[in-house]
């Protein structure tokens, strides 16, 4: 049993159990479709297997459910850059900069570096 989504995701990925992680989070999502961290975890898994379209959609759903979920915005921007959608990634980064409470400066800098 893990106390957090990120701890569970990290443990399964560290153990090389990406498919098990994906199955786990899909089952959790079936019962909790409005859980932004579950969408985020599925986005991380999709990005890890190179499916940036699915990752971008998952990160976008996480942001739609929790607008102040700053890491999801950053990862969405990264997926958009990977999909050669730099203009949309810039919009996502600008939105990150306008969030209140403000995200940590390191996230803002990382987002800005992505879209240069």
C-alpha positions in Angstrom: 0.0 0.0 0.0 1.3 3.4 -0.9 0.3 6.7 0.7 0.5 8.7 -2.5 0.0 8.3 -6.2 3.6 9.5 -6.9 5.1 7.0 -4.4 3.2 4.2 -6.1 4.2 5.3 -9.5 7.8 5.8 -8.6 8.0 2.4 -6.9 6.5 0.5 -9.9 8.6 2.3 -12.4 11.8 1.7 -10.4 10.9 -2.0 -10.3 10.5 -2.0 -14.1 6.8 -2.7 -13.8 5.5 -0.1 -16.3 2.7 -2.3 -17.5 1.6 -3.1 -14.0 1.6 0.6 -13.1 -0.5 1.4 -16.1 -3.0 -1.4 -15.3 -3.2 -0.2 -11.7 -3.8 3.4 -12.5 -6.4 2.6 -15.2 -8.3 0.5 -12.6 -8.1 3.4 -10.1 -9.2 5.8 -12.7 -12.3 3.7 -13.4 -13.5 4.4 -9.9 -12.1 7.9 -9.6 -12.4 9.6 -13.0 -12.1 13.1 -11.5 -8.7 12.4 -9.8 -6.1 14.7 -11.4 -3.2 12.8 -10.0 -4.3 9.6 -11.6 -4.5 11.3 -15.0 -1.1 12.8 -14.3 0.3 9.3 -13.5 -1.1 7.9 -16.7 0.4 10.8 -18.6 3.8 10.0 -17.1 3.4 6.4 -18.2 2.3 7.4 -21.7 5.3 9.7 -22.1 7.7 7.0 -20.8 6.5 4.7 -23.6 6.8 7.5 -26.2 3.0 8.1 -26.7 3.1 11.9 -26.4 -0.4 12.4 -27.8 -1.9 10.3 -25.0 0.4 11.9 -22.5 -0.6 15.4 -23.5 -4.3 14.6 -23.2 -3.8 13.0 -19.8 -1.8 16.0 -18.5 -4.5 18.3 -20.0 -7.2 16.4 -18.1 -5.2 16.7 -14.9 -4.9 20.5 -15.4 -8.6 20.8 -16.3 -9.5 19.0 -13.0 -7.0 20.9 -10.9 -5.8 24.2 -12.5 -3.2 24.8 -9.8 -1.5 21.4 -10.5 1.6 23.0 -11.8 3.7 19.9 -12.6 0.9 18.7 -14.9 1.1 22.0 -16.8 4.9 21.6 -17.2 4.6 18.1 -18.4 1.8 19.0 -20.8 4.1 21.7 -22.3 6.9 19.2 -22.6 4.6 16.7 -24.4 3.5 19.5 -26.8 7.1 20.4 -27.6 7.7 16.8 -28.4 4.7 16.8 -30.7 6.1 19.9 -32.5 3.3 22.1 -31.1 5.6 24.8 -29.7 3.0 27.6 -30.0 0.5 25.7 -27.9 3.3 24.8 -25.4 4.1 28.6 -25.1 0.4 29.2 -24.2 0.6 26.5 -21.6 3.7 28.1 -20.1 2.2 31.5 -20.1 -0.8 30.2 -18.3 1.6 28.6 -15.8 3.1 32.0 -15.1 -0.4 33.5 -14.5 -1.5 30.9 -11.9 -2.3 31.9 -8.4 -0.9 30.8 -6.1 2.2 31.2 -8.2 4.1 28.0 -9.0 7.7 27.7 -7.8 10.2 29.7 -9.8 12.0 26.5 -10.8 8.9 25.3 -12.6 8.4 28.6 -14.4 12.1 28.6 -15.5 11.8 25.0 -16.7 8.7 25.7 -18.7 10.3 28.8 -20.3 13.4 26.8 -21.2 11.2 24.2 -23.0 9.7 26.7 -25.4 12.8 28.7 -26.3 
